[in-house]
């Protein structure tokens, strides 16, 4: 029962973070600035982002529900809060402020933190850590897209 409650809490927090991030980017993906950038050929169509983030946040919430059931330390809360801030702020940094290099630094830190979850914080979660794979893969793709834009614009 504790895991169900924690998973529900993380679903609220993670989807709340997506909503805040979406609001902070201020129509960024549809602006002339973004659409006129040289973008990588592997940039997915816009609808993929919504599907990907929905799937990622469901998987991540299930993982966090299990992680916090097995191991509840202030370190885990801190790591989650840093992840939340990095995830939400990237939209604002990249799309709203158009700071491509700072956006790249932010997304590299976020990606590193998710890999840290997988390799260091998941010892007590058995196979649940594999729920992080969609997040890890997506962040690698997003980082490559951010890097491409930095190099080619």
ABEGO torsion letter per residue (X at the ends): XAAAAAAAAAAAAAAAAAAAAAAAAGGAAABAAAAABBBBAABBBAAAAAAAAAAAAAAAAAAAAAAAAABBBAAAAAAAAAAAAAAAAAAAAAAAAGBAAAAAAAAAAAAAAAAAAAAAAAAAAEAAAAAAAAAAAAAAAAAAAAAAAAAAX
